[in-house]
Amino acid sequence: MKILITGGAGMVGSHTAEYYAKRGDDVVLLDNLMRSKLFGYDKQSVEHNWNYLKKYKNIKRIKGDVRNEKDVFNAMGEGVDLCIHAAGQPGVGLSCKEPMEDFSINAFGTLNVLECLRRRSKEAVFVYCSTNKVYGGNADRIKLKESDKRYVYDGTKGVAECLTIDLAGHTPYGASKYTGDMYVQEYAYTYGMRTAVFRMSCIYGTRQFGFEDQGWIAHFVISNLLKRPITIYGNGKQVRDILYVEDLVDAYDKFFKSGIKHAVYNIGGGPENTLSLLEFIAMVESQTGIKMEYGFSAWRPSDQKVYISDISKISKELKWQPKISTNFGIKLLIDWVKENAGIFK
């Protein structure tokens, strides 16, 4: 089997590549290695993953851009069986500063890959890495209760796929990912392609280069181990469901094997794997023995107080459940950052 992974040097892309490479499949990565530049980081980041994957002889790495038709066709070669579209501009703040660039990468880039796949490998499966931000402000309309360390849903276990994605603010990032989300669905309806949309909550894991604007779990861990102060926007009681990246890859593969023609799934750790920022800080401190340095600032626009995925649909249809516990997943991330601390100094 041949798999194309866009954004293959990112955390999700590199873990997906490793999963299929270990299985013996032929994997092609397409990545423009722009993550550091996008976030104004003066060191390399995902280049580490790019080089890490050199050890797999059945992984071909191509530096290119999903917005460039020639690059995409070059990566596809004579055709592929599966395309995991993990490339994207992932920062909300950056999308507000550079909305044209954000749209170009997330919306046009997705359409370009879809269209190239339709023309070259129409029978291939297309998996789109979407986001919970497509629900925008609608997720904030769910009633909440407040306790000492967290907010909790009042009478709702999580956000289901039936929540409307219309008539609410989204930020440019949410809007550009929403556009890609709609096109992936439309290519199933209009052209009969086999597609899946995974609306992801907070995905974390080893080989994650977290910044303040994106990848907060890794950002907090890196800052703790390097004894750097962080800023909490809001009161720290905001809650997310978190999912270790290997469980996400397992879900992708289960969809590929399922035979389901088209689907939209909310995916995250679900109600059993939630943490507030304050709870997460306490967990990191207990595992590292290092006190976190942090201060508070005003809430940021579009920051949801609570987002928890209702994973009942994906669990039922794909027979999927998260396997890696929050405590163990965070330990794996902490150990990786310790082993690679020089990358972040």
N, C-alpha and C positions, 0 to 999 in steps of 0.2 A: 504494500500500500504506500501511496505517496501523499504526504501532508504538507501544505503550505501554511506557515504561521507568520502573519504580519505582526510587526512589533515584537519580533522574536527575541530581542535582547532584554525586554522588560521582564519583570518578575513573573507575570502570568505566562508570557510567551516562552520564557526560558524553561519554566517547569513543564509546560506542555511539550516543548521540544524534547526534553530529557525523557519524559514518559514514553513517547512514541519511539525515540531512538533506542531506549533500553528494550523495547518490545521487538526491535529489529526492522522497523519501518524506515522508509526513506523520507527524510525531513528536509524541507527548504525553509530557511528563515529570510525574511525581508525586513530590514530595519534601517532607518537613516541615522540612528545614534544621536538623536537631537535632545534627549531628555535633559542633560545638564544645561545646554544652551537655553532651552525653554524656561527653565526655572532660575536662570542667572547663577548657576553653580559653577565655580571656577575650577573644579576638578572633574575628572572623568567619573561616570557612574555606571550606566548600563554597559559600558565597554568591558567592564569586569565580567559580566555574564556572557557577552559576545566571545570573549577569550576563553572563558570556562568551558564553553560548548565545543571548543576545538577538538577536545579529546574524543568526540564521537565521530567516527569515520563516515557514518551514514547521515550526518547533518551537514548540509551545504549552506553556507552563510553568504547572503548577497546584500551589499549595502545599497539601498535604494529607497525610494519614496512611494507611498501608496497613492499619491496624487499623480504619479507619472505612469502613463499607460505602458510605455516601453519597459519600465522597471518591473511592473506587475507581470506582464507577459513573459518577460525574461525569467522571473522567479517560477512561474507556472510551468515553463517548458512545454512539453507536449500535452500536459494535462495533469490534474491532481484528483484524488479521491475525496479529500477533506481540506477545507480552508478554515482555519481559526483566525478570525480578524480581531487581533488584540491591539493593533496599532491605534493610537489616538493621542489627543491633547487632553490630559486628565485634570487640569487645574481650574477650579472655579474662578479664583482670583485672576489668573492669567487670561481667562476667557473674557472677563470684564475689561481688561486693559487692551487686549488684542482680539476683538471679536471676529475680524476678517480672517485672521490666521487660524483661530479656533474653528470657524466654519469650514475653512478650506481643508483642514486635516480631518475633522470628525465627520462632517456631512459629505463634502465632495470626495474625500478619500475613501469613504465607505462605498459610495455609489460607484466610484471608479473600479474598486476591487470586485464588487458585485457584477458590474457589466463585463469586465474582463473574464470573470469566471463563467458568466452566461455564454459568452462567445467561444470560450476555449474548452470548458468542462461543465456543461450544463447539468450533467447528472451528479456532479459533486455535491457534497453537503457543505453548507455555509453556516458557521457558528459566529454570532456577533456578540462581542463583549459590550453590552449596554450597561446602564447604571440606574440606580434608584432615583437619580436626579430627574429622570423623565417625568416623575410624578409631581415635581415642583412643589408649590405651596399647598397642593391638595393633601399631602401627607401631614401638614401642620394642622389640618382641621380635625384630626382625630383627638378626642378628649383625653386629657392627661391628668394624672395625680402626681403630687410631689412628695418625696420622702427625704430623709437626711442626706442621702448620697446619690439619689437618682430621680429622674422622672419615669413614670410608668404609664402604659396605656390603660385607660379606664374602660374596661369591658371589651377590648379588642386584643387578640393575641399577636397580630402582625398585619402587615400590608399585603393584600392579595392582588393578583393581576387584574382584578375587575375595578380597582380604583381608577377613576378617570385621570387621564393625563392632559386634559384640556382645561381651559378657563382658569389658569393660575400662572403666576410668575415661575420661571424656571432657571434664571441666569442664562447668559449666552451658552455656557457649557451644557446645561441641561437641554437647551433648545437644539444645539448642534447634534448632541447624542440622540435626542428625540427624533430628529430628521433622519439620521442613519437607521434608527430603530424602525421607523415607518417604511423606509425603502427596503429593508431586509424582509419585512412582512409582505410588502407589495410584490417583491420578486417571486415570492411563493405563490401569491394569488394570481398575478398577471402572467408570469412565465413558467409556472409549475416547478420552480426550483425547490429543493429540499433545504429549508432554513430553520434556524433556531435563534431566538433572542434570549440572552441571559441578562436580566436586569440585576446587576450585582450590587450587594451591599459592601461592607468593608472586608476586602480580601487582603490577607497578609501572609508573610512567610519569609523564608530565607531568600537571599539575593534581592531584597527589596531596598531600594534607595529612597527613603522617605524624606520629604521636605515639609516645611510648615504648611504649604498650600496643597499638598497632596501626599498621601501615604503616612497618615498621622501615627499609626501604630509603630512603624519602623522609626519614624522621626522621634517619638518619645523614647524608644529603647536606645537609639544611638545617642541622643542627648543625655540620657541618664548615665550610660557607661562612660561617656567622655566628659561628664560633669559640666554640661552646658545648660544654661537656663532655658526654659520654654515659656511660652505665653499660652494661657488658656483663655479662649474667647468665649465669654459667658461665665457661668458659675461652676462649670465642671460636672454638672449633673446630667448633661446630655448623654443619651444612650444609643449605642449601635449594636447590631448583631454582627459578629465577626466570624470569618471562615478561613481556615488554613488553605493555602493555594492548592495543595495536592487533592483536597476534597473537591475543589472546583474542577480540576482537570478530570477527575473521575466522573463528574456529572457530564462534562463534554463528551467523554467517550461513551457513556451510557446512552446519550441521545444518538450518537452516530450509529450505535449497534441496535437501537430500538426499532428502527423501521418507521418511526413516526414521521409523517410528511412535513409538518410545520408546527412550531410551538413557540410560546412566549412563557418564560419562567422567571419568577422572582427567586433569587438565590442568595443565601447568606448563611450564617450560623443558625438562624431561626431563634425562636423564643428561648431555647435551652443554652444559647451561647451569646449572652449579652453582657455588656459592661458599660458603666458610665466612665467618663474620663477620670473621675476621682477614684473609682474602683480599680481602673486599669493602672493608674499610678501606684496605688497600694500594692497591686500584684507584682509590678515590676520591681518595686523597692524590696519586697519580700524575697524575690528570686535573686537579685543582684547584691543586696545588702548595701546599696548606695541610695542615699536620700535624694529625691528628685528636687531640683531647683525650679520653681515656677512662680509666675505672677498672673494676675488676671487683667483682662481688657474687655472692652465692650463686645457684645454679640456681633458677629459678622452677618451681613445680609445673606439670606438663604440657608443659614445653618439650621437644620432641623433639630428640635429639642430631643425628639426620639425618632429613630427609624429602625424597625425590626421587620424582617422579611417573614411573611407567611409562606413556609416552604411545603405546605401540604400538597399542592398540585404537583410539584416536581417529585416529591417523595412517592406519591401514588403512581404517577405515570412512568417514572424511570426507576422505581424501586431504589431510590437514593436517599441516604442520610449522611450528615457529617460524621466522620469517624474519629477525627483528631480533636481531642479536648482542648479547651481554651488554655488551660494551664500548661499542657504539654507543647502546644503550638507556640506559645510565647517563649517557653524554655528553648525550643529549637531556634527561634529567632535570636534570642539573647546569646546563645552559644555561638551562632554564626557571626554575629557582630563582634563578639570577643575575639574570635579567631581571625577576623579580617579588620580589626580596628584601624590598622594603618591606612586603609582606603579612605577613612572618614576624617583623618587628622589634617 
